[in-house]
């Protein structure tokens, strides 16, 4: 035996499982096709937000939350509907969803603190939903932002793995690409694959795929924690569901190129049961990174509620197509509306006053105040009267930004960014004017204006994320800004079906001896714990919960 357990993938789920095993005295072989520079995986690049329920941070901001309300929201969002037949696709997914909500309302925060994760006082209200109490969305703010952003979540576990490697409990096999699982009498006993040539590329940069040797490793158990498909647009298009319309001809990419889904297909070919592969999570607020790391590198805008959202033809999006409300509902509007399917973009229109208070960018590198744990910079950035440095840099250098002193010039600049001039000045002026007329009173029939006022009733949003209602065309709030938005690929919501111990199931629904799965590769638990929709802050949390579960299962079973 080369180790007690082989873990495929050095992302957050694999690292958490590794930590649990090392604490129990087990030897781990951690195998990853990328170099040591990429330890921590996608989590390193993320904003790091975590879904937590009924926390002291929420209570300080006046939020009343409970496990019952969170479970109501989770069920309304998941909408599990594949529960019939001998081996339902959602059978274990639903159980994992319930277990995760209880974890998020229970020991999750205290356990993370024990691991070295610390939280800012910020609690965001992400994914506000489709407007139904029992439907998709968070009834209250639950998006807790850690100090260090994604690095503040991934690096404590990466550091533990590095320390364990120095002590001899962990052996890293970087640049080792798994090409297959090995079985003995129906039990998974190891992996085989290709050794890739050394590559000194920085974190996230595409590396070579030159094979220089072959390898084989053996252990008592194997954990697949290899992530999803977001870096491979071919895979995204392959599994794109009809319910979301047609995939865009051009998408931008929210994860490094090595997030390619290879291991999912290898598992499938090895008899592992994969479910819900048509469920996925892609954002509609992507912008091209003016300083890219990987091919088609995109950054997602985390918008406050005040920007106006228009389709490619200049029509204001109806509910649920409001900034920050319903990710997949908006994606469906843009991709399933017949006369929009030929266009790959939409537009935000806002002004300087809105961008200063409401725009945030997803990603550790786009939030230096939180990533560098700089409280003074955070307060100056989030409470100040100017947009952050990264946002101003995008406004100046980004290919998708248009800035103008008046609407006519703004529309001309927007039309210059598309192959054909699709936008009509008079149509846009009318729609913006109609919205601006709703601002004069503290109530409104405009659902977005009502949402803005609702948002400002939450102290956290009033302080950090929602500007005082005002007219978009107010000259004192200018200049005007337009942002061209693209679909940005991100997460797989389906994957390897697992039971509540993290054991991978075969096509017949029974556990495969010696094989486990965690993180995105397992659909964040059970092959689809999120169902059709996510509540945000649940991806890194799902990696943590499934990795911890698998690690603890194996620590006692071996």
N, C-alpha and C positions, 0 to 999 in steps of 0.2 A: 504494500500500500504506500502510495506517495503522500497521502494525507488521510485524515478521518473524513473530511468533506471537501469537495471541489465546488467552488462558487464561480459561475460563469458571469462575469460582469462586475466591474469595479465602480458602479454607480452607488447611489445612496442605499438602495435596497440590499445590494450585495454587501456593502460595508456594515450595515446594521446587523445583518445576519452573521457576518464574520465576527463582530464584536461580541455578540451573545455566545458564540461558540468558543471564542478564546477565553472569555470569562469562566466558561465551564471546563477549561482545561483541554479543549479539543485542538487538533492541528488542522489548519486550513490551507488549501491551495487556491489562490485567487487568480483566475485566468481572464485576461482581457486582450482584445485584438489591438488596442491602442497602447501608447507609451505611458510611462509613469506620470508624465505631465498631465494626463487626463483623468487621474484618479479623482473620484467624486462625481464624474459623469455630468449629466445635464443639470443636476441640482446646483452645481457650482455656478452656473450661468444665470440661475433664476433669481427672481425677487425674494423667494424664500418664504412667502406667506403660508401660514398654517391655519387650518380650520380647527378652532377650539370653541368649546361650549361652556358658558356660564363661568367666566374667568374673572379674577379681580380687575383686570384691565377693562373688561366690558362694564362691570359694575361701576367703576370710577367714572365712566362716561355716560352713566345712566341707562345702560342697556340691561333689560330683563330677559334672560335666556334660560332655557331648560333643555334637558335631554328629550323631553316629550315634544317640544317645539322643533328641535333640530331633527328628530326622527320624522315628524310630519313633513318638514321641508325636504328631507332626503328622499322619502317615498314619493312625494309629489314631483320631484325632479327626476328620479330614476325611472319611474313608470315601467317597472319590470313587467313584461307581458309574455315572456317565453317560459311558462311555468307548467306546460302540459306535456304529455308524452312520458315514456319510460325514463329518460335521462334529460330533464329540462335544462336548457342553456342557462337559465337564471336561477336554478335551484340553489346553488352555493353562493352565487353573487348576492342574492338577497340576504342570506345569512351573514356574509362578510360585511355588507352595508350596515346592518344592525350592530354587529360587533364593533365596527369602526366608530360609529356615532357614540356608542357607550365608552369607548376608549377616549375619544375626543372630549367627552364630558367628564371623564374620570381621571385616570392617572397620567394621561398623556403629558400635560404641562409639567407636572412634578418630575416625571421620568426624564423628560428632555432637559430639564434643569440639572438633573444628576449627571447627564451626559455632557454638559458644558454649553448648552444652547440657552441664550438669554434673549429676552424680548424687549423691543421698544414699547413706549406707551401707545403706539398707533394701532388702532383696530379699524380696518377698512370694511366698507359695506360693498362687497363684490357680488356680482350676479344677483341683482335685485329681483329678477324674475319676470314672469309673464302676466302679472296682474291678478292672479287668482290666489286666494288664501291657501288652497290645497294644491296648488300647481307648482311649477318650477320656481325655484329661487329661494334666497335667504330672507326670512322674515325680519332678521336683525343683523347688524354687523358682526361678523365672526372671523374676519381675515386678519390674523395676528402677524405682524411683521417682526422678524427676529433681527437683533443686531448682527451686522455682517451680511445681511440679505441671504442669498443662497449659500454663500461661503460660510456663514455662521451656522448653517445646518449641516452641510456636508463635511466641512473641515474637522470638526471634533471627532467624527467617526473615521475620517481618513487618517488623522493623527494617531488614533488608537491602533489602526491597522499598521501604520509605519512602525510604531513602538513594538507591536507584537512581532513584526518581521525581524526587528533587531534582536528580540528575545528568542527567536526561533519558532514561535507558534504559528506564524503565517509565512508562506512563501509566495511571492508574487511571480506570475508568469505573464509579463507584459509582452506585447507583440506576438501573442499566441492566439490564433484564430481557431475556434472550435468548428469543426466540420461535421461532427457526428457524435452520437452517444454510443457507448459500448454496453452490451447486455451479456449477462451470464444467467441462463435458465430463467429469463423473464425479469431479472433484476438489473437495474442500471448500476454498473460498477465503475464507470469512468467515462472519459472523453478522449477523442482523437482529433487531430487537426493539423494545421500548418503553422510553422514558425515564419513570421514575416520579417523582412529585412529591418534592421534598426532605422529609426526615423526620429530626428531631433526637432521636428516641427513643434511650435508652441501649442499650448492647450487650445483645442477647438479647430486648429488648422488641419485640413485634409492631409492624410498620411498615405504613404505608398502601400501597395498590396503585393509586393514582390515576395514570392515564397522562396525561402532558403533552406527549409528542412521540414520534416514532419515530427509530430510528437504524439505521445499517448500517456495519459495519467490514469491512475486507479485510486479509488477511495470507497468508503462504505456508503457514501451518498453523494448526489450531485444536486446542486441548486441552480436553476436557470433564473438569472436576474439580469438579463441582457437588454432590457428596454423595449421600445416600440419601433414604429416605422416612419416617424415624422421626417427623417432626413432623406427618404427615398420617395420622390413624387410618383414614381411608377407604382410603388406599393400603395400609396394613398389613393391613386386613381383606380387601382385594381379592386379595392375594397370600398370605394365611395358608394354610399347607399342612394338608391333612387329617391328616397324621401327627402334628401337634401338637394334634389335637382341634379344639375350637371357639374362636374368638377371644373374649376377655371382652367383655361388654357395655360395661363401663367399664374403660378403661386410663388410666394416667397417662403423662406425656411426659418423656423424658429429654433431649430436644434442643429448640432453639428452633423456633418455628412455621414459619420460612422453610425448614426442611429438609423440602421438600415433594415431592421427586422429579419435579418438572415436566420437568427436562431429560432425564431418562431416557425419558419418553414422547415427547418431541420427537425424541430420537435414534432411537427405535424407528420413529416415523412417517417418518423421513428415510432409512430403509433400513439403519440400524445394527443389528447383531445383539446382542440382549440374551439372556442365559442365566441359569438358576438363580434366577429371581426369586422362587421359593417358599422360598428359603433365607434365613433372617433370624435375628437375635439380639436377644432381648428378655429382660429380667431379671424375676425373680419376687420380688425383695426391695425393691420400690419403696415409698417413703412420700411422702405429699403434703408439698410444701415449705410450711412455715408462713409463709415470706416469699418468695413466688413472683416470678419475673422474667417468664416466659412462661406462656401458658395451660396449665392442668393440670400445672404444673411439678413434676416429681418428682425426688427424690434417691434414689440407690440405697445401701442399706446394704451395706458390705463386711464380712460377718460372719466372726468367728473360728469355730472348730469346735464350740463348746459349747452354743449356744442350742438348745432343742428346737423342732422345726418341726412344726406341726399343720395339718391341712387345715381348711376352713371348718366341718366337722362335728366337729372336735375329735379327730381320729385322727392319731396320730404318723405322719409320712411315712416310708415305707420307703426304703432305699437304691435309687437314688442321690440321693434327696431329703434330702441333708444339707447344712448350711450350708457354702458355699464349694467344693462338689464338682463338680456337674454341672448347669450352668445350664439347658440345653434338656431334659435328662432330668427335671429337676424341673418345668419348664414342661409337659412332656408328662404327667407324673403328675397335675398340677392341672387340665389342660384336656381330657385324653382319658379320665379316669375318669368313667363315666356319671353317677354320682350327685353329682359335683362340678361338672358343666358349667354349672349354673345359678348358681354362686357365683363371684365375681370376686376373692376374697381368700383368704389363708391367715394363719397366726399364728406368730410367734416367742414363746416363753416363756423367760425368763431371770431373772437377778437383778442387783443392783447390782454385785456383784463381777465378773460377766461383762461387763457393759456398759462398766465402767471399763477393762478390758484389751483386749477383743475387738472392740468396735464401732468401725468407721471409716465415714466417709461419702465417697462418690465426689464429686469436683468440686473445682475450685480454690478456690471461695469457702468450702468447708466444711473446709479444711485450712490455716488461717492460718499455722501453724508452718512447713510446707514451702513454701507459696506465697510467704511473705515471707522465706524462707531464714533462719529464725531457729533456729539450732542449739540454743540454750538452751531455747527454748520447746518444740522438738521433743523434747528429752530429758526435759523436765519433763512433757510431755503423754504421751509414749509409754511412759515408764518410771515415771511417777508413780502415785499411788494415788487418782486421780480421773479421771472421764471428761473429755474435752475440752469446751471451752466450747460449740462448735456442737452436740455430742451432747446436752449438758445442756439446751441451748435447745430442741432437738427434744423432749426428754423432757418439758419444761415446757409448750411451746406447740403441739407437733405434734398434729394431729387423730387420729393413728393410735396414740398411746401411752396405755397404762393403767398406773398405778403403784398398788400396794396392799401392805399389810403382811402379808396372808395370802391363801391361794389362793381362799377363798370370795369375798372381796371382789374379787379380781382377775377371777374368772370373771363376777361380776355386772357389772363395768365393761366387760369384753369383749362381753358380750351386749348392753350398752347401745349399742354402736357399730354394731350390725347391725339390719336391719329386723325380724328375728325372733330370739328367744333360741335359738341353735343349739347352744350348748355346755352339756354336762352336767358339773357339778362332780365327781361321783363318778368319771366316766370319765377326766377329766383327772387327778384325784388318783391314780388307780390307775396310769396310764401314767407319770406323773412319779415315783411311788414305785418302780415297777419299774426305771426307769433309775437312780434314786438308790441302789438296792440293789447295783448293779453297780460302785459307786465304791470299795467297801471293800478291793478287792484290786488289785494292779498289773497285772491282766489281766482280760479280760472277753469274754463271747460277744456283747455288744452292740457292733455294728459302729461306732456313733458314738463310744462310749467308747474302743474300741480306736484309733479315728482320733485322738482327743484325745491319747492317750498317744504315738502315733506322731508327732503334730505337735510335741510338746514335746521330742522327740529332735532336732529341728532347732533350732539355737541361735537363729536369727532369730525363730522363732515363740515359743520359750520366753521370750525377752526382751521381745518387742513385741506378740505377737498371741494367745497361748494361755494362759489362766488355769490355775492348778493345779487338777486335778480335785477337785470337791467336790459335795456334794448341792445340787441346785437349791433344795430346800425348807429348807436350813440357815438358821435364823433369823439367824445372825450374818453371812450373806452378802446379806441383804435390803437394801431392800425388793424384792418381786417386780415384774417388769416384763413386760408383754405388748405386742407391736407388731403391728398389722394391716398386712399386706403386700399390695401390688398389683402387677400386671404393668406394667412400665415399658418403653415402646417405646424402641429405641435404634438398631440397625444393620441395614443390608441386607448380606447375604453374597453375593448375586449382582449382576450388572450387565452392563455393556458388555464383550463378549468382546474381549480384546486378545492380540496375540502378545507375545513376550518383549521386543520393542522398544517396546511400548506403543501400537502402531498399532491403531486400532479396526477390527474386521472387519465386513464386510457379511453379509447373510443367506446368501450362498453360501460364506462362510468365507474369502474373500480380503480383504486389507487395503483399506480405503478411503483413497485417496490424499489426503493433507493432513489426516487426522483421527486424533487420539490421545485416550486417556482415562487417567485416573489416580485413585487414591484409592478411596473408597467407590463412586463412579460406575462404576468398573471392577471392582467386586467385590473391591477391594484387589489386583487383578491377575488377568488372564485371565478375568474374570467369575466368580470363585469360588475364590480361592486357599485360603480356609479350609475349603472343602467344607461339611459340615453343622454343624461345631462350631468354635469358636475356642478358643485356648489363653490368651487374655487378654494384654494388652500388645502385641497384634498389630494393633490397629486404627490407632493413630497410627503404628506402625512400618510398616504397609502403605501408609499415605499417604506416608510419607517415602520408602520404597523405590520405589514406583511413580512418584512425582513426580520423584525423582532420575533414574530410568531414562528417563522420557519427556524430561526436560530435556536429558539427555546425548545421547540419540538425535537430537533436533532440533538441538542445538548443532553436531553434526558433519554432519548431513544437509543443512542449509540453506546 
